[in-house]
Amino acid sequence: MANNNNQAIVEIAQTAGKFTSSIVLQADSKYIDVKSILGLFTTLVNTQDYQLHVHGPDADEAKKAVSEVFAKHGLNVQVVAE
């Protein structure tokens, strides 16, 4: 599982990095910049439900791409409509 998680984290961060939008993951009461691999490492361990907050010029594309990576790795994420 850990190895799978590492792969998910790197892929999520790389995907998020392609966009100029701010992409923030809310996990419990923590907010993490999805472009930060370190932030994801400390968060994607114990939490089951995530919320994605995306703001910026390419927000729609970013929401779709990042959500797909989460789903691909079996992570449950909900995109929050702002």
HELIX and SHEET records of a PDB file:
HELIX    1   1 ALA A    2  GLY A   17  1                                  16    
HELIX    2   2 ILE A   37  THR A   43  1                                   7    
HELIX    3   3 ALA A   59  LYS A   72  1                                  14    
SHEET    1   A 4 LYS A  30  ASP A  33  0                                        
SHEET    2   A 4 SER A  22  ALA A  27 -1                                        
SHEET    3   A 4 ASP A  49  HIS A  55 -1                                        
SHEET    4   A 4 ASN A  76  VAL A  79  1                                        
END                                                                             
